[in-house]
């Protein structure tokens, strides 16, 4: 048995994010949205269905690596806000759990 964290990488994704959150909610135990400076409604939308990490600097590590410290799952799956798992992929992910 294992838990799965979905990390969704965003920047100005208010149009894509609602359905990404809905899709991830069907299989992830934890959802983290890592935002890289959106100036639209992305962060507000993210707060309705996920933990949100913002303000990551421009250091030597990319935000996708830095945010691993906030992930609590045994497994981590990264998605962009315009990506979704298919029904078949969801079944395979749930089998891991």
Buried (B, 14 or more C-beta within 10 A) or exposed (E): EEBBBBBBBBBBBBEBBBEBBEBBEEBBBBBBBBBBEBEBEBBEBBEEBBBBBBEBEEEEEEBBEBBBEBBEBEBBBBBEBEBBBEEEEBEEBEEEB
